[in-house]
Amino acid sequence: MNGRERIALAMRHEIPDRVPVMCQLALGHYFLNSQLAPHEIWFTSQGFAEALVQLQKRYRFDGILINLPGRPEGLLGEVRSIRETAEGEELTWANGDVTLIPWDDNPQHYHSDGSMARRADFETIDPAHLEHIDDLAGYVWNTYHVPRVTDKPDSGPMTEVPPYFFRTFDLVKGMVGDEVSVHGEVFSPFTHYLELFGYQEALMGLIKDRTKAQALLDRLAQASITWAVAQVTYGADAVLISSAFAGGGFISPKMYRDFVLPYERRVAEAIKSVGGIVYTHTCGALGDRLELLVETGTMGVDTLDPPPLGNTTLAEAKSLIGEKVFLKGNMNGVEILAFEAEDDVIQHATERIQVGMPGGGYILSTACSVPPKVDPWKLELLVPLAEDIGRY
C-alpha cells in the first residue's frame, strides 16, 4: 500500500495497512534542511516543489501539504540584488522595496522607506467595495503572496484563480506521481479577516462593529471557496482549511460560533460539493470547541495541541469526536525540539499511535508545524515506528 492509498483510507475512517505519517513542516524547516536557498523556495514554484519532495522523501511521509500557491514565472527577475546577512537573505526589488527572508522563518516585506507594509483600516473599509484590497502589500490573498498577486480580475476577493497558482502542484505531482497524498491549503475566512487588518485591529473590530465584521467575513469567504474548489477540481487529494487563530487564545466559543463557524461551513460545504475531502487546522486551545469544529462540516481536525501548548489530549478528542471526523496530530513540537534522545521521541510518538490507532481515522503528526530547528533525525524515526507498532 502506498502513502496516497494509506491516507485516503484513514481520512475515510477505513483501515489502512498501518497508521499513516504526515507532518506539516514550518517554512523555516525547509529553509534550513533542503538544498535550496530560501529565496528559491519562497519565490519560485520549482524551488518550493523541490523542497517539498526532498523532505517528504527524506522523512518518508505518506503525504505532502502544498501550503503556498505557485509563483508567477520570472518573479525573481524583478529583484535588483540578493544579499546574505546574519539575519537572513535580503532581497531588494526594482522599486526599492526590501524583503528579508530569515534563515529559519517566514519573509518580512518592507517599503522602500523602511516602513512595514500597511493593512486596511477597519473604520473606513466598505465591505461592499473590496476591489483594491490586493493593493495592500500587508494583506496577503490566501497564503503569503509577497509582494503581490498578478493576473487577477480587479473585483475584490478572488473569484478566478490565476493559472500560475497550480504550478507547484503540477511539479510535485510530476515528481511523486500517485504514490503520495498531495494536499492543498486555503486560509479560512477568519484568517483572511485577521490578515487584512492585523490581529489587534481585527479582533477589536469584532467587538466594535459585529455587523460590519460579519459582512467582511461573508465577502472574504469567497476567496477561500474559489481557491479550495479549484484545488479539488485540479486533483488535490484533500484541502486543509488553515484557521490557526480560531482557538481559545484568541476568541471565545461564542465568538467562534458567530465569526468562524458559519463561514468555515460554507467553505467545507463547497469543497464537499465537488467531491473533495476537507480538514481543518486550528492552533492552541481547542478543548472547548471540538464539537463546534465538527459543526463546520469539516471531515478532519488537524493540530490538537496537547498541554501546555493547548488543552486537548488525543484520548479526549478520540472519545468526543473521533467517530465523526478523522484526527491528525497531537505530538508536541516544542517537546520534540527539546528531546535529545531517540527513546524520548519514540516514546512520545508511541503514545499517540497507541491512542489514535484503534478503529482507524488517525494520522500521526506533530500538533502544529514542525519547528524550524527540529533535528531531522527525529522525524526520520516516525515512519519506522509506525511500521513497527502501527500495523493493523
Rosetta blueprint (number, residue, H / E / L):
1 M L
2 N L
3 G H
4 R H
5 E H
6 R H
7 I H
8 A H
9 L H
10 A H
11 M H
12 R L
13 H L
14 E L
15 I L
16 P L
17 D L
18 R E
19 V L
20 P L
21 V E
22 M L
23 C L
24 Q L
25 L E
26 A L
27 L H
28 G H
29 H H
30 Y H
31 F H
32 L H
33 N H
34 S L
35 Q L
36 L L
37 A L
38 P H
39 H H
40 E H
41 I H
42 W H
43 F H
44 T L
45 S H
46 Q H
47 G H
48 F H
49 A H
50 E H
51 A H
52 L H
53 V H
54 Q H
55 L H
56 Q H
57 K H
58 R H
59 Y H
60 R L
61 F L
62 D L
63 G E
64 I E
65 L E
66 I E
67 N L
68 L L
69 P L
70 G L
71 R L
72 P L
73 E L
74 G L
75 L H
76 L H
77 G H
78 E H
79 V E
80 R E
81 S E
82 I E
83 R E
84 E E
85 T L
86 A L
87 E L
88 G E
89 E E
90 E E
91 L E
92 T E
93 W E
94 A L
95 N L
96 G L
97 D L
98 V E
99 T E
100 L E
101 I E
102 P E
103 W L
104 D L
105 D L
106 N L
107 P L
108 Q E
109 H E
110 Y E
111 H L
112 S L
113 D L
114 G L
115 S L
116 M E
117 A L
118 R L
119 R L
120 A L
121 D L
122 F L
123 E L
124 T L
125 I L
126 D L
127 P L
128 A L
129 H L
130 L L
131 E L
132 H L
133 I H
134 D H
135 D H
136 L L
137 A L
138 G L
139 Y L
140 V L
141 W L
142 N L
143 T L
144 Y L
145 H L
146 V L
147 P L
148 R L
149 V L
150 T L
151 D L
152 K L
153 P L
154 D L
155 S L
156 G L
157 P L
158 M L
159 T L
160 E L
161 V L
162 P L
163 P H
164 Y H
165 F H
166 F H
167 R H
168 T H
169 F H
170 D H
171 L H
172 V H
173 K H
174 G H
175 M H
176 V H
177 G L
178 D L
179 E L
180 V L
181 S E
182 V E
183 H E
184 G E
185 E E
186 V E
187 F E
188 S L
189 P H
190 F H
191 T H
192 H H
193 Y H
194 L H
195 E H
196 L H
197 F H
198 G L
199 Y H
200 Q H
201 E H
202 A H
203 L H
204 M H
205 G H
206 L H
207 I H
208 K H
209 D L
210 R H
211 T H
212 K H
213 A H
214 Q H
215 A H
216 L H
217 L H
218 D H
219 R H
220 L H
221 A H
222 Q H
223 A H
224 S H
225 I H
226 T H
227 W H
228 A H
229 V H
230 A H
231 Q H
232 V H
233 T H
234 Y H
235 G L
236 A L
237 D L
238 A E
239 V E
240 L E
241 I E
242 S E
243 S L
244 A L
245 F L
246 A L
247 G L
248 G L
249 G L
250 F L
251 I L
252 S L
253 P H
254 K H
255 M H
256 Y H
257 R H
258 D H
259 F H
260 V L
261 L H
262 P H
263 Y H
264 E H
265 R H
266 R H
267 V H
268 A H
269 E H
270 A H
271 I H
272 K H
273 S H
274 V L
275 G L
276 G L
277 I L
278 V E
279 Y E
280 T E
281 H E
282 T E
283 C L
284 G L
285 A L
286 L L
287 G L
288 D L
289 R L
290 L H
291 E H
292 L H
293 L H
294 V H
295 E H
296 T L
297 G L
298 T L
299 M L
300 G E
301 V E
302 D E
303 T E
304 L L
305 D L
306 P L
307 P L
308 P L
309 L L
310 G L
311 N L
312 T L
313 T L
314 L H
315 A H
316 E H
317 A H
318 K H
319 S H
320 L H
321 I H
322 G L
323 E L
324 K L
325 V L
326 F E
327 L E
328 K E
329 G E
330 N L
331 M E
332 N L
333 G H
334 V H
335 E H
336 I H
337 L H
338 A H
339 F L
340 E L
341 A L
342 E H
343 D H
344 D H
345 V H
346 I H
347 Q H
348 H H
349 A H
350 T H
351 E H
352 R H
353 I H
354 Q H
355 V H
356 G H
357 M L
358 P L
359 G L
360 G L
361 G L
362 Y E
363 I E
364 L E
365 S L
366 T E
367 A L
368 C L
369 S L
370 V E
371 P L
372 P L
373 K L
374 V L
375 D L
376 P H
377 W H
378 K H
379 L H
380 E L
381 L L
382 L H
383 V H
384 P H
385 L H
386 A H
387 E H
388 D H
389 I H
390 G L
391 R E
392 Y L
